[in-house]
Amino acid sequence: MVEPALAPRNAFHGVVAVWAASLIVAVVLGLVLPEGDRVTGLLIAFGGVILLAFAVQLGYGRAQGFIVRVAGSVAGALIVMGLVSAAFGLSALAAAL
């Protein structure tokens, strides 16, 4: 007979950690890179965030809900990085006016 895990770790913390990492990376790249290279840098960073999402969720060692957790991590990171990118784009547009 298989005994269930008594207190499995909350996998939502891993999802939020990926979102936080994507926010930090997007802001740092937005500040460091020149305007012409921001999109390329953010695309490469998003690829790294996808790998990070897989690594974090594999680290939990739970198969149940793996796809949902990775999808939530990646979708949230995409939204976060998109909002940061839009904010930098609007600031560049306002500076040009």
TILOVEX-369211 format. One record per residue (C-alpha): chain; residue number from 1; residue in one letter; y, x, z. Coordinates in nm, 3 decimals, always signed. Each point is the difference from the previous one (the first is absolute). Last residue first. Example, Ala and Ser with C-alpha at 12.3 -4.5 7.8 and 13.67 -1.06 7.14 Angstrom:
BEGIN
KOLSE	chain	n	res	yy	xx	zz
KOLSE	A	2	s	-0.106	+1.367	+0.714
KOLSE	A	1	a	-0.344	-0.137	+0.066
This chain:
BEGIN
KOLSE	chain	n	res	yy	xx	zz
KOLSE	A	97	l	+6.361	+0.906	-2.754
KOLSE	A	96	a	-0.250	+0.285	-0.011
KOLSE	A	95	a	-0.031	+0.006	+0.379
KOLSE	A	94	a	-0.093	-0.368	+0.000
KOLSE	A	93	l	-0.274	+0.063	-0.255
KOLSE	A	92	a	-0.136	+0.292	+0.199
KOLSE	A	91	s	+0.001	-0.215	+0.314
KOLSE	A	90	l	-0.174	-0.280	-0.186
KOLSE	A	89	g	-0.268	+0.239	-0.124
KOLSE	A	88	f	-0.050	+0.145	+0.347
KOLSE	A	87	a	-0.044	-0.350	+0.144
KOLSE	A	86	a	-0.234	-0.098	-0.284
KOLSE	A	85	s	-0.215	+0.306	+0.068
KOLSE	A	84	v	-0.016	-0.086	+0.370
KOLSE	A	83	l	-0.100	-0.356	-0.087
KOLSE	A	82	g	-0.262	+0.119	-0.247
KOLSE	A	81	m	-0.143	+0.251	+0.248
KOLSE	A	80	v	-0.040	-0.273	+0.261
KOLSE	A	79	i	-0.147	-0.250	-0.248
KOLSE	A	78	l	-0.246	+0.253	-0.139
KOLSE	A	77	a	-0.095	+0.111	+0.352
KOLSE	A	76	g	-0.067	-0.361	+0.094
KOLSE	A	75	a	-0.219	-0.051	-0.305
KOLSE	A	74	v	-0.190	+0.324	+0.066
KOLSE	A	73	s	-0.066	-0.067	+0.367
KOLSE	A	72	g	-0.086	-0.364	-0.055
KOLSE	A	71	a	-0.238	+0.090	-0.283
KOLSE	A	70	v	-0.163	+0.266	+0.216
KOLSE	A	69	r	-0.046	-0.246	+0.286
KOLSE	A	68	v	-0.131	-0.277	-0.227
KOLSE	A	67	i	-0.244	+0.235	-0.171
KOLSE	A	66	f	-0.134	+0.131	+0.331
KOLSE	A	65	g	-0.041	-0.345	+0.158
KOLSE	A	64	q	-0.342	+0.075	+0.148
KOLSE	A	63	a	-0.099	+0.356	-0.083
KOLSE	A	62	r	+0.116	+0.144	+0.329
KOLSE	A	61	g	+0.018	+0.379	+0.042
KOLSE	A	60	y	+0.362	+0.002	+0.108
KOLSE	A	59	g	+0.054	+0.331	-0.177
KOLSE	A	58	l	-0.079	-0.166	-0.331
KOLSE	A	57	q	+0.308	-0.215	+0.054
KOLSE	A	56	v	+0.222	+0.300	+0.061
KOLSE	A	55	a	-0.140	+0.197	-0.294
KOLSE	A	54	f	+0.029	-0.289	-0.244
KOLSE	A	53	a	+0.359	-0.069	+0.103
KOLSE	A	52	l	+0.083	+0.370	-0.022
KOLSE	A	51	l	-0.134	+0.013	-0.356
KOLSE	A	50	i	+0.224	-0.293	-0.091
KOLSE	A	49	v	+0.292	+0.172	+0.176
KOLSE	A	48	g	-0.058	+0.311	-0.209
KOLSE	A	47	g	+0.022	-0.203	-0.319
KOLSE	A	46	f	+0.318	-0.155	+0.136
KOLSE	A	45	a	+0.140	+0.350	+0.053
KOLSE	A	44	i	-0.061	+0.083	-0.366
KOLSE	A	43	l	+0.180	-0.316	-0.105
KOLSE	A	42	l	+0.283	+0.067	+0.246
KOLSE	A	41	g	+0.051	+0.351	-0.136
KOLSE	A	40	t	+0.007	-0.122	-0.358
KOLSE	A	39	v	+0.251	-0.273	+0.084
KOLSE	A	38	r	+0.219	+0.234	+0.201
KOLSE	A	37	d	+0.023	+0.278	-0.260
KOLSE	A	36	g	+0.315	-0.109	-0.182
KOLSE	A	35	e	+0.189	-0.086	+0.317
KOLSE	A	34	p	-0.050	+0.340	+0.162
KOLSE	A	33	l	-0.278	+0.031	+0.258
KOLSE	A	32	v	+0.061	+0.063	+0.370
KOLSE	A	31	l	+0.146	-0.327	+0.126
KOLSE	A	30	g	-0.222	-0.235	-0.197
KOLSE	A	29	l	-0.301	+0.221	+0.067
KOLSE	A	28	v	+0.063	-0.016	+0.374
KOLSE	A	27	v	+0.055	-0.377	-0.008
KOLSE	A	26	a	-0.313	-0.064	-0.208
KOLSE	A	25	v	-0.218	+0.228	+0.213
KOLSE	A	24	i	+0.112	-0.160	+0.326
KOLSE	A	23	l	-0.048	-0.353	-0.129
KOLSE	A	22	s	-0.340	+0.082	-0.151
KOLSE	A	21	a	-0.113	+0.152	+0.330
KOLSE	A	20	a	+0.114	-0.309	+0.189
KOLSE	A	19	w	-0.191	-0.228	-0.237
KOLSE	A	18	v	-0.310	+0.218	+0.032
KOLSE	A	17	a	+0.026	-0.015	+0.379
KOLSE	A	16	v	+0.042	-0.379	-0.016
KOLSE	A	15	v	-0.331	-0.032	-0.185
KOLSE	A	14	g	-0.172	+0.234	+0.244
KOLSE	A	13	h	+0.127	-0.201	+0.296
KOLSE	A	12	f	-0.141	-0.313	-0.162
KOLSE	A	11	a	-0.351	+0.142	+0.038
KOLSE	A	10	n	-0.015	-0.096	+0.367
KOLSE	A	9	r	-0.277	+0.206	+0.150
KOLSE	A	8	p	-0.326	-0.175	+0.063
KOLSE	A	7	a	-0.066	-0.103	+0.361
KOLSE	A	6	l	-0.362	-0.081	+0.070
KOLSE	A	5	a	-0.147	+0.088	-0.336
KOLSE	A	4	p	-0.278	-0.242	-0.082
KOLSE	A	3	e	-0.355	+0.069	+0.116
KOLSE	A	2	v	-0.270	+0.012	-0.263
KOLSE	A	1	m	-0.342	-0.132	+0.094
